Amino acid sequence: MSTSARMLRLLSLLQTHRYWPGAELSQRLEVSPRTLRRDIDRLRELGYAVDAVRGVAGGYQLRAGGELPPLLLEDEEAVAVAVALRAAASGGEDTSLQALTKVIALMPPRLRRQMDALRSQTDGVPWAGAPSIDAATLTTLAQACRDDEPVAFSYVARDGGDTRRRVEPHRLVSVGRRWYLVAYDRDRQDWRSFRVDRVSAVETSGQRFRPRELPADDAPAFVQAGIRSMATRYDVRLRLALPADVAEADLGRWATVTPDGEGCRVRMLTDTLDWPLMVLARLDVDFTVEAPPELARLVASAGERFGRAVPVR
């Protein structure tokens, strides 16, 4: 556990305002009593009033009645915490949404405005994994979406070519392990979605633009349509022992679902088989791989490995 993560965990425990024996806190945080004392001292330096009782049975308690000071993290650390919690919250985890709200409330005003932009200008299509992107790039794009501010940035296209793009940012969308910027490309005079991990050197203009109407129901739908049109290496076809409406609610943003008796048929167009394999592993239903044969072999191989992982009793 990193120092920042440990400090957040310690603060979360102390905010219950119960008395914590030192030995129990050390065990919870998996640190030595000496490290715990240093962490307590650091909280005091940040303005948290932590009372201590010395001795063998000593411990710590956060003093009640005072306002908590701002949460002091480096910009990149604060963004990383908020991005992780935002991704979990988009998956429907109420505790993550509550934690995100608390973390943002404890941030200094400047960072709080950035996190508010990140929270209000992003949409999610939940899937395993986390985005690997530059924190400053993500927050700058989120603020530009919120403020209707044109931006310019360097972008690496699918063929590896490096271009300079001038866009009117609309929305940030997380899909699977990647984040996308939905924006109107001024030079190409059309809507585009850009992978944020390929964006760099973002420059804001300080100007404003009049928002255009997005040619889709919403930003996630626009991104998904673009992914489906490009990802054609594999035409995945499955049959699931799952009602079509249930499968549609879970997979409709990624795949085409059609009823088939008591179950359904699912079609995915993808450039990698990792995605459908993880989807099948997550779904607790019987299924049949109808195509492609590469996926059938991958599922069989994964099944053998999983089987070997369980000792025979």
Contacts in CASP RR format, 6 or more apart in sequence:
PFRMAT RR
TARGET T0000
AUTHOR 0000-0000-0000
METHOD contacts of the structure
MODEL  1
MSTSARMLRLLSLLQTHRYWPGAELSQRLEVSPRTLRRDIDRLRELGYAV
DAVRGVAGGYQLRAGGELPPLLLEDEEAVAVAVALRAAASGGEDTSLQAL
TKVIALMPPRLRRQMDALRSQTDGVPWAGAPSIDAATLTTLAQACRDDEP
VAFSYVARDGGDTRRRVEPHRLVSVGRRWYLVAYDRDRQDWRSFRVDRVS
AVETSGQRFRPRELPADDAPAFVQAGIRSMATRYDVRLRLALPADVAEAD
LGRWATVTPDGEGCRVRMLTDTLDWPLMVLARLDVDFTVEAPPELARLVA
SAGERFGRAVPVR
1 9 0 8 1.000
1 29 0 8 1.000
1 30 0 8 1.000
4 73 0 8 1.000
4 74 0 8 1.000
4 77 0 8 1.000
4 81 0 8 1.000
6 29 0 8 1.000
6 31 0 8 1.000
6 39 0 8 1.000
7 39 0 8 1.000
7 42 0 8 1.000
7 43 0 8 1.000
8 81 0 8 1.000
8 103 0 8 1.000
9 28 0 8 1.000
9 29 0 8 1.000
10 25 0 8 1.000
10 29 0 8 1.000
10 36 0 8 1.000
10 39 0 8 1.000
10 40 0 8 1.000
10 43 0 8 1.000
11 43 0 8 1.000
11 48 0 8 1.000
13 20 0 8 1.000
13 25 0 8 1.000
13 28 0 8 1.000
14 20 0 8 1.000
14 43 0 8 1.000
14 48 0 8 1.000
14 50 0 8 1.000
14 60 0 8 1.000
14 61 0 8 1.000
14 62 0 8 1.000
15 62 0 8 1.000
15 68 0 8 1.000
17 61 0 8 1.000
17 62 0 8 1.000
17 64 0 8 1.000
18 61 0 8 1.000
19 53 0 8 1.000
19 59 0 8 1.000
19 60 0 8 1.000
19 61 0 8 1.000
20 59 0 8 1.000
20 60 0 8 1.000
20 61 0 8 1.000
21 57 0 8 1.000
21 58 0 8 1.000
21 59 0 8 1.000
22 33 0 8 1.000
22 36 0 8 1.000
22 58 0 8 1.000
22 59 0 8 1.000
22 60 0 8 1.000
23 33 0 8 1.000
25 36 0 8 1.000
25 59 0 8 1.000
25 60 0 8 1.000
26 32 0 8 1.000
26 33 0 8 1.000
26 35 0 8 1.000
26 36 0 8 1.000
29 35 0 8 1.000
29 36 0 8 1.000
29 39 0 8 1.000
31 39 0 8 1.000
40 50 0 8 1.000
40 52 0 8 1.000
40 60 0 8 1.000
43 50 0 8 1.000
44 50 0 8 1.000
46 69 0 8 1.000
46 72 0 8 1.000
47 69 0 8 1.000
48 62 0 8 1.000
48 68 0 8 1.000
48 69 0 8 1.000
49 62 0 8 1.000
49 63 0 8 1.000
49 66 0 8 1.000
50 60 0 8 1.000
50 61 0 8 1.000
50 62 0 8 1.000
50 63 0 8 1.000
51 60 0 8 1.000
51 61 0 8 1.000
51 62 0 8 1.000
51 63 0 8 1.000
52 58 0 8 1.000
52 59 0 8 1.000
52 60 0 8 1.000
53 59 0 8 1.000
53 60 0 8 1.000
68 106 0 8 1.000
70 106 0 8 1.000
70 107 0 8 1.000
70 108 0 8 1.000
71 78 0 8 1.000
71 103 0 8 1.000
71 106 0 8 1.000
71 107 0 8 1.000
71 108 0 8 1.000
72 108 0 8 1.000
73 81 0 8 1.000
73 107 0 8 1.000
73 111 0 8 1.000
75 111 0 8 1.000
75 114 0 8 1.000
75 135 0 8 1.000
75 136 0 8 1.000
76 135 0 8 1.000
76 136 0 8 1.000
78 103 0 8 1.000
78 107 0 8 1.000
78 111 0 8 1.000
78 115 0 8 1.000
79 114 0 8 1.000
79 115 0 8 1.000
79 118 0 8 1.000
79 135 0 8 1.000
79 136 0 8 1.000
79 138 0 8 1.000
79 139 0 8 1.000
80 135 0 8 1.000
81 103 0 8 1.000
82 100 0 8 1.000
82 103 0 8 1.000
82 104 0 8 1.000
82 115 0 8 1.000
82 118 0 8 1.000
82 119 0 8 1.000
83 118 0 8 1.000
83 130 0 8 1.000
83 131 0 8 1.000
83 135 0 8 1.000
83 138 0 8 1.000
84 130 0 8 1.000
85 96 0 8 1.000
85 97 0 8 1.000
85 99 0 8 1.000
85 100 0 8 1.000
85 103 0 8 1.000
86 100 0 8 1.000
86 118 0 8 1.000
86 119 0 8 1.000
86 122 0 8 1.000
87 124 0 8 1.000
87 126 0 8 1.000
87 129 0 8 1.000
87 130 0 8 1.000
87 131 0 8 1.000
87 174 0 8 1.000
88 96 0 8 1.000
89 96 0 8 1.000
89 97 0 8 1.000
89 100 0 8 1.000
90 122 0 8 1.000
90 123 0 8 1.000
90 124 0 8 1.000
90 126 0 8 1.000
90 174 0 8 1.000
91 124 0 8 1.000
91 126 0 8 1.000
92 126 0 8 1.000
100 119 0 8 1.000
103 115 0 8 1.000
104 112 0 8 1.000
104 115 0 8 1.000
104 116 0 8 1.000
104 119 0 8 1.000
105 112 0 8 1.000
107 115 0 8 1.000
113 143 0 8 1.000
114 139 0 8 1.000
114 142 0 8 1.000
114 143 0 8 1.000
115 139 0 8 1.000
117 139 0 8 1.000
117 142 0 8 1.000
117 143 0 8 1.000
117 145 0 8 1.000
117 146 0 8 1.000
117 147 0 8 1.000
118 138 0 8 1.000
118 139 0 8 1.000
118 142 0 8 1.000
118 172 0 8 1.000
120 146 0 8 1.000
121 142 0 8 1.000
121 143 0 8 1.000
121 145 0 8 1.000
121 146 0 8 1.000
121 171 0 8 1.000
121 172 0 8 1.000
122 142 0 8 1.000
122 171 0 8 1.000
122 172 0 8 1.000
122 173 0 8 1.000
122 174 0 8 1.000
122 179 0 8 1.000
123 171 0 8 1.000
123 172 0 8 1.000
123 173 0 8 1.000
123 174 0 8 1.000
123 218 0 8 1.000
123 219 0 8 1.000
123 220 0 8 1.000
124 173 0 8 1.000
124 174 0 8 1.000
124 175 0 8 1.000
124 220 0 8 1.000
125 173 0 8 1.000
125 174 0 8 1.000
125 175 0 8 1.000
125 176 0 8 1.000
125 220 0 8 1.000
125 223 0 8 1.000
125 224 0 8 1.000
125 253 0 8 1.000
125 254 0 8 1.000
126 176 0 8 1.000
127 175 0 8 1.000
127 176 0 8 1.000
127 177 0 8 1.000
127 275 0 8 1.000
127 278 0 8 1.000
128 176 0 8 1.000
128 177 0 8 1.000
128 278 0 8 1.000
128 282 0 8 1.000
129 176 0 8 1.000
129 177 0 8 1.000
130 177 0 8 1.000
131 138 0 8 1.000
131 174 0 8 1.000
131 177 0 8 1.000
131 178 0 8 1.000
131 179 0 8 1.000
131 196 0 8 1.000
131 197 0 8 1.000
132 177 0 8 1.000
132 197 0 8 1.000
133 179 0 8 1.000
133 196 0 8 1.000
133 197 0 8 1.000
134 200 0 8 1.000
136 202 0 8 1.000
137 153 0 8 1.000
137 196 0 8 1.000
137 199 0 8 1.000
137 200 0 8 1.000
137 202 0 8 1.000
138 172 0 8 1.000
138 179 0 8 1.000
138 196 0 8 1.000
140 151 0 8 1.000
140 202 0 8 1.000
140 204 0 8 1.000
141 151 0 8 1.000
141 169 0 8 1.000
141 172 0 8 1.000
141 181 0 8 1.000
141 196 0 8 1.000
141 199 0 8 1.000
141 202 0 8 1.000
142 172 0 8 1.000
143 149 0 8 1.000
143 204 0 8 1.000
144 150 0 8 1.000
144 151 0 8 1.000
144 169 0 8 1.000
144 204 0 8 1.000
145 169 0 8 1.000
145 170 0 8 1.000
145 171 0 8 1.000
145 172 0 8 1.000
145 181 0 8 1.000
147 208 0 8 1.000
148 168 0 8 1.000
148 208 0 8 1.000
148 209 0 8 1.000
148 210 0 8 1.000
148 211 0 8 1.000
149 169 0 8 1.000
149 204 0 8 1.000
149 205 0 8 1.000
149 206 0 8 1.000
149 207 0 8 1.000
149 208 0 8 1.000
149 209 0 8 1.000
150 166 0 8 1.000
150 167 0 8 1.000
150 168 0 8 1.000
150 169 0 8 1.000
150 186 0 8 1.000
150 204 0 8 1.000
150 205 0 8 1.000
150 207 0 8 1.000
150 209 0 8 1.000
151 166 0 8 1.000
151 167 0 8 1.000
151 169 0 8 1.000
151 202 0 8 1.000
151 203 0 8 1.000
151 204 0 8 1.000
151 205 0 8 1.000
152 164 0 8 1.000
152 165 0 8 1.000
152 166 0 8 1.000
152 167 0 8 1.000
152 202 0 8 1.000
152 203 0 8 1.000
152 205 0 8 1.000
153 164 0 8 1.000
153 165 0 8 1.000
153 167 0 8 1.000
153 199 0 8 1.000
153 200 0 8 1.000
153 201 0 8 1.000
153 202 0 8 1.000
153 203 0 8 1.000
154 162 0 8 1.000
154 163 0 8 1.000
154 164 0 8 1.000
154 165 0 8 1.000
154 199 0 8 1.000
154 200 0 8 1.000
154 201 0 8 1.000
155 162 0 8 1.000
155 163 0 8 1.000
155 164 0 8 1.000
155 165 0 8 1.000
155 194 0 8 1.000
155 198 0 8 1.000
155 199 0 8 1.000
155 200 0 8 1.000
156 162 0 8 1.000
156 198 0 8 1.000
157 163 0 8 1.000
157 198 0 8 1.000
158 230 0 8 1.000
165 185 0 8 1.000
165 187 0 8 1.000
165 194 0 8 1.000
166 185 0 8 1.000
166 186 0 8 1.000
166 187 0 8 1.000
167 181 0 8 1.000
167 183 0 8 1.000
167 184 0 8 1.000
167 185 0 8 1.000
167 186 0 8 1.000
167 192 0 8 1.000
167 194 0 8 1.000
168 183 0 8 1.000
168 184 0 8 1.000
168 186 0 8 1.000
168 209 0 8 1.000
168 211 0 8 1.000
168 212 0 8 1.000
169 181 0 8 1.000
169 182 0 8 1.000
169 183 0 8 1.000
170 182 0 8 1.000
170 183 0 8 1.000
170 184 0 8 1.000
170 191 0 8 1.000
170 211 0 8 1.000
170 212 0 8 1.000
170 214 0 8 1.000
170 219 0 8 1.000
171 181 0 8 1.000
171 182 0 8 1.000
171 219 0 8 1.000
172 179 0 8 1.000
172 180 0 8 1.000
172 181 0 8 1.000
172 182 0 8 1.000
172 196 0 8 1.000
172 219 0 8 1.000
173 179 0 8 1.000
173 180 0 8 1.000
173 181 0 8 1.000
173 182 0 8 1.000
173 193 0 8 1.000
173 219 0 8 1.000
173 220 0 8 1.000
173 223 0 8 1.000
174 180 0 8 1.000
175 220 0 8 1.000
175 223 0 8 1.000
175 224 0 8 1.000
175 227 0 8 1.000
176 275 0 8 1.000
178 195 0 8 1.000
178 196 0 8 1.000
178 197 0 8 1.000
179 195 0 8 1.000
179 196 0 8 1.000
179 197 0 8 1.000
180 193 0 8 1.000
180 194 0 8 1.000
180 195 0 8 1.000
180 196 0 8 1.000
180 223 0 8 1.000
181 193 0 8 1.000
181 194 0 8 1.000
181 196 0 8 1.000
181 199 0 8 1.000
182 191 0 8 1.000
182 192 0 8 1.000
182 193 0 8 1.000
182 214 0 8 1.000
182 219 0 8 1.000
182 222 0 8 1.000
182 223 0 8 1.000
183 191 0 8 1.000
183 192 0 8 1.000
183 193 0 8 1.000
183 194 0 8 1.000
184 190 0 8 1.000
184 191 0 8 1.000
184 192 0 8 1.000
184 212 0 8 1.000
185 191 0 8 1.000
185 192 0 8 1.000
191 214 0 8 1.000
191 215 0 8 1.000
191 222 0 8 1.000
193 222 0 8 1.000
193 223 0 8 1.000
193 226 0 8 1.000
214 222 0 8 1.000
215 222 0 8 1.000
216 222 0 8 1.000
216 225 0 8 1.000
220 253 0 8 1.000
221 253 0 8 1.000
224 253 0 8 1.000
224 254 0 8 1.000
228 269 0 8 1.000
230 271 0 8 1.000
231 269 0 8 1.000
231 270 0 8 1.000
231 271 0 8 1.000
232 269 0 8 1.000
232 271 0 8 1.000
233 270 0 8 1.000
233 271 0 8 1.000
233 272 0 8 1.000
234 268 0 8 1.000
234 269 0 8 1.000
234 270 0 8 1.000
234 271 0 8 1.000
234 272 0 8 1.000
234 273 0 8 1.000
234 276 0 8 1.000
234 292 0 8 1.000
234 294 0 8 1.000
234 295 0 8 1.000
235 267 0 8 1.000
235 268 0 8 1.000
235 269 0 8 1.000
235 291 0 8 1.000
235 292 0 8 1.000
236 266 0 8 1.000
236 267 0 8 1.000
236 268 0 8 1.000
236 269 0 8 1.000
236 270 0 8 1.000
236 273 0 8 1.000
236 276 0 8 1.000
236 291 0 8 1.000
236 292 0 8 1.000
236 295 0 8 1.000
237 265 0 8 1.000
237 266 0 8 1.000
237 267 0 8 1.000
237 289 0 8 1.000
237 290 0 8 1.000
237 291 0 8 1.000
238 265 0 8 1.000
238 266 0 8 1.000
238 267 0 8 1.000
238 268 0 8 1.000
238 276 0 8 1.000
238 280 0 8 1.000
238 287 0 8 1.000
238 288 0 8 1.000
238 289 0 8 1.000
238 290 0 8 1.000
239 260 0 8 1.000
239 263 0 8 1.000
239 264 0 8 1.000
239 265 0 8 1.000
239 266 0 8 1.000
239 287 0 8 1.000
239 288 0 8 1.000
239 290 0 8 1.000
240 247 0 8 1.000
240 263 0 8 1.000
240 264 0 8 1.000
240 265 0 8 1.000
240 266 0 8 1.000
240 283 0 8 1.000
240 285 0 8 1.000
240 286 0 8 1.000
240 287 0 8 1.000
241 262 0 8 1.000
241 263 0 8 1.000
241 285 0 8 1.000
241 286 0 8 1.000
241 287 0 8 1.000
242 263 0 8 1.000
242 264 0 8 1.000
242 283 0 8 1.000
242 285 0 8 1.000
243 262 0 8 1.000
243 263 0 8 1.000
243 264 0 8 1.000
244 257 0 8 1.000
244 258 0 8 1.000
244 259 0 8 1.000
244 260 0 8 1.000
244 263 0 8 1.000
244 264 0 8 1.000
247 257 0 8 1.000
247 263 0 8 1.000
247 264 0 8 1.000
247 266 0 8 1.000
248 257 0 8 1.000
248 264 0 8 1.000
250 283 0 8 1.000
251 257 0 8 1.000
251 266 0 8 1.000
251 279 0 8 1.000
254 268 0 8 1.000
254 275 0 8 1.000
254 279 0 8 1.000
255 266 0 8 1.000
255 267 0 8 1.000
255 268 0 8 1.000
256 266 0 8 1.000
256 267 0 8 1.000
256 268 0 8 1.000
257 264 0 8 1.000
257 265 0 8 1.000
257 266 0 8 1.000
258 264 0 8 1.000
258 265 0 8 1.000
258 267 0 8 1.000
265 290 0 8 1.000
268 275 0 8 1.000
268 276 0 8 1.000
270 276 0 8 1.000
273 294 0 8 1.000
273 295 0 8 1.000
273 298 0 8 1.000
276 295 0 8 1.000
277 295 0 8 1.000
277 298 0 8 1.000
277 299 0 8 1.000
277 302 0 8 1.000
280 287 0 8 1.000
280 299 0 8 1.000
281 302 0 8 1.000
289 295 0 8 1.000
289 296 0 8 1.000
289 299 0 8 1.000
END
